[in-house]
Amino acid sequence: MMSIQLGPPAMRRALAVAFGAYVLVGAFSLAGHAGQSRSVSDGVYSSGQAARGQETYNAQCAECHGKAMEGTIGTPLVGESFLSNWSARPLSNLVDKIQKTMPFNLPGSLSRQQSTDLAAYILQAGKFPSGQAELSDAALAQIMFPTAKTSSAPVATTAAGPSLSAPEGNLAELMRAIAFPNSNIIFNVQIKDPGAQPKKTTATSPFDYAQWGTTVYPGWLAVDQAAVAITETAPLLLTPGRRCQNGRPAPVDRADWKQYVAALADVGRLAHRASQARDVDAFVDISDKLNDACANCHKVYRDKGGTEGSGGTRCQ
């Protein structure tokens, strides 16, 4: 291969290009080093910041999560279940959840700084060491929770083989998603005849999918579907691995729990038959039965220790 001799101007240009490339590589190297992840065990918050977080916690969080973060109505914020839930996730995820969804009855009321201070206090309560510098918003995404050692969640089985996957939501979330709204549809029949309601119209601007959805299956169709939802999803209350809102295991293996679930499914079937018959008068009795099915279980497992919202010993 023939070599090409570079004169002084060409050589200077080549050296400049080489030097620029070196600087660029060095910049990427420094940026990569600065962006390297850290562990929550690396002293990422200060004790003063945790003290501020404790003040906010006592005022806004302790009622639901417990004075020692052990979990009462809300989930525990320390211990194995907490670390398992946040395993290998960035601390920014926890701060985002605090800021956007907490407190439960007033989400979005905490500032970003308050949420970050709360995260510092949670780390302190979890025995993660403090450091000299405060936890900053810019660093949150690079600070990781440790990877928790977890076993695969059990799968419900029947004689025919596996049938239910591991639960996605806790017991309270499942009830609010399915049982609560569909029970209210059934309860409403005793005061509003579904067949006598005027046809709903959909607002055209701005378009609302939720409002539109109520116009697609109106009247008795909505009652039909609510009854099916109650009946078909009742077995989800028996899914192995399901936990209560406070982090304790749902009592899926207890005989009385199974009886309460069976009673709920029975009322759902009764409501479905009456709905298909368009028997509005039957729903006075059905509503009583549905109320009893819910209340009997709630008295034992939800409201134990107080009314709804204060049952710290629920699921025990």
Stockholm file with secondary structure:
# STOCKHOLM 1.0

chainA/1-316         MMSIQLGPPAMRRALAVAFGAYVLVGAFSLAGHAGQSRSVSDGVYSSGQAARGQETYNAQCAECHGKAMEGTIGTPLVGESFLSNWSARPLSNLVDKIQKTMPFNLPGSLSRQQSTDLAAYILQAGKFPSGQAELSDAALAQIMFPTAKTSSAPVATTAAGPSLSAPEGNLAELMRAIAFPNSNIIFNVQIKDPGAQPKKTTATSPFDYAQWGTTVYPGWLAVDQAAVAITETAPLLLTPGRRCQNGRPAPVDRADWKQYVAALADVGRLAHRASQARDVDAFVDISDKLNDACANCHKVYRDKGGTEGSGGTRCQ
#=GR chainA/1-316 SS CCCCCCCHHHHHHHHHHHHHHHHHHHHHHHHHHHTCCEETTSCCSBHHHHHHHHHHHHHHTHHHHCTTSCCSSSCCSSSHHHHHHTTTCBHHHHHHHHHHHCSTTSTTCSCHHHHHHHHHHHHHHTTCCCBSSCCCGGGGGGEECCCCCCCCCCCEEETTEEEECCCSSCHHHHIIIIIHHHHHHHHHTTTSCGGGSCCCCCCTTTTCHHHHHHHHSCTHHHHHHHHHHHHHHGGGGGCTTCBCTTSSBCCTTCHHHHHHHHHHHHHHHHHHHHHHTTCTTHHHHHHHHHHHHHHHHIIIIISTTSSTTCCTTTTC
#=GC SS_cons         CCCCCCCHHHHHHHHHHHHHHHHHHHHHHHHHHHTCCEETTSCCSBHHHHHHHHHHHHHHTHHHHCTTSCCSSSCCSSSHHHHHHTTTCBHHHHHHHHHHHCSTTSTTCSCHHHHHHHHHHHHHHTTCCCBSSCCCGGGGGGEECCCCCCCCCCCEEETTEEEECCCSSCHHHHIIIIIHHHHHHHHHTTTSCGGGSCCCCCCTTTTCHHHHHHHHSCTHHHHHHHHHHHHHHGGGGGCTTCBCTTSSBCCTTCHHHHHHHHHHHHHHHHHHHHHHTTCTTHHHHHHHHHHHHHHHHIIIIISTTSSTTCCTTTTC
//
